[in-house]
């Protein structure tokens, strides 16, 4: 069974976190919701989410197969300010783990870390200014090797299903997508 960690910081976009978490769990992926700065995290639309744990020691997440970053503002900016999370993202990316980011997170978090250099990615329109050296596409969801990015909340289901494909296979993603009426 694959393991994924979804990182939430104050001001995260709720749809971009909850929909992929739900789809991954339906597909049998072990998902840990990790709070930055605590376990009670409030999203950008004032929805309080209780994380499974908080990021205190980055070593606790060295065994995950995927690091997933919802966007939203100021959530993406708050994620980008966590040096522990930045260290984990770089380590896991270099190890070939799946790195998933949606909305502002690709530009704000991954762009700052240089992970988008030479890669194909998408982000929320207007967030490109956070990563001026990157060229972003227009597709709803884009996969480039172990990097999966999506444009925003309206594509959370496609993002979640692409993550599920990477972690559990196309057949599982098709079953979950069909049962959820996304495909």
N, C-alpha and C positions, 0 to 999 in steps of 0.2 A: 504494500500500500504506500502510495506517495504521500509526502508530508508537505504542507504549505503553511507559511506564516503570512497573515495579512496584518499590516501595521496601520494603526489608527492614531492620528494626532488631532487635537482640538481643531474643529472647523473642517473635518473631512466631509466629503460628499457622501451622504448616506446610501444612495442608490448604488454608487460605484463600489461600495464595500459589501453591502448585504447581498445583492444579487449574485456576484461571483462566489461569495462564501456559501450561499445556499446551493448553487449549482455544483460546486466542487464537492460539498458534503453529500449531495444526492448521488454523485458519481463515485463515492467511496474514498475520496481523498481526505486524509486526516488534516483538518484545518485548525490552526491555533490563531485566535484573534489576540493581537499584541498591542497594548496601549503604550503610547509614548508619554511618559510623565505620570502614569497612574493607570487604573483599570476602569474608571468611569470616564468615558470620553464623550463629549457633546459634539454632534455633527453641525454642519453649516446651517441646518434648518431646525436646530434646537432639539434634535432627537438624541436622547441619551442612550449610549450603548455600553454594556458591561463587557469588557474584554476578558478573555480567559486568564491572561497574565499581563505583566508589563515588562518592558525592556529594561532590565537592570544589568544583566550580564550577557553580552553578545554571544558568548560561547554556548549558551543554551539553545541557540538556533543554528549551529554549524551543521546539524544533520538534516535540515530542511531541503526539499527538492525545488522549492519555489519561494521567492520573496515577492509579495504583492503589495502594491502601493496605490490606494485610492487617491483621487485628486480632491478638488474643492479648495477653496481659499477661505481662511488661511491654512487649511489642513496641509496642503502640499508644501507650503513654505515651512510650516512647523516640522514636517518630516525632514526636510532638507537641513534643518538646524541641529538634528541629532547626530553627533559624531559617531555614536555607537551604531546607529542604523547605517550611516554612510559606510562605515568599516565593513559591516556585514554585507551590504549590497555589493561592494567592490569584490570582496572575497568570493561570494557565491557566484557572481557574474563570471569571474575568472575561472572558477571551478566548473562552469558550464551549467549551473542551475538555471531554472527558468526565472527570469525577472519580468514581472508584469507591472505595468503602470498605465493609469488611465487619466484623462482630462489634463489638468495642469501638471500632474506628477511626472510625466515623461520629460518635459522641459525643465521644470523647476528643480526636481530631484536628480534625475539621471543626466540631464544636460550639464549640470554643475560638476558632476563626477567624471565627465568625459566618456560615459558609457555609450552615448549616442554617436560618437565620432566614427564616421565611416559606416554607419548603420542606417537602415530605413526605419522611420518611426512616424507616428502621428501624435497630435496633442490637441487640446482644446483651442479653437481659433482665438488668437490673441496671445496665447501663452508662449508662442514661438519667440517672443522678445526676450524670454529668460535664457534662451539657448541660441544666440544669434549666429553661431558657427554651424548650426545644424540645418539641414533642409528637410522639412516635414512634408509628408504626403497628405492626401485628402481622403483616403480610405477610412471607413468606420473603425476597422480593427486591422492591425498590421503585425505580421510575425516575421522576424528576421533572426533566424537561428534560435537562440535561447531568449531572445528579447521579444516580448509581446506588449504592444501598446494599443490604446484606443482613444478616440476623440473626446468622449464625454458621457454624461449620464444616459443618454438615449441609446448608447451602445453597450451598456453594462452587461446585458445578456449575451451578446456576441463575444464580448471580452471574456466573460466567465466560461463560455463554451470553448473558446480557443485555448484558454488555460487548461480546461478539462481535457481537451484533445492532447495537449502537450504532456499532461501528467497521467492520464489514464487510457489514452487511445481514442481513435476516431469512433470506434463502435460504441464505446461508453458515452462519448459526447453526443452521438446521434440518438441513443436511447433516452438520455436525460433531456436533450433538446426537444425530442418528439413528445415525451411524457409531459413536459412543461409547456407545450404548444409554442415553443420558440422556433421550431423547425417543421 
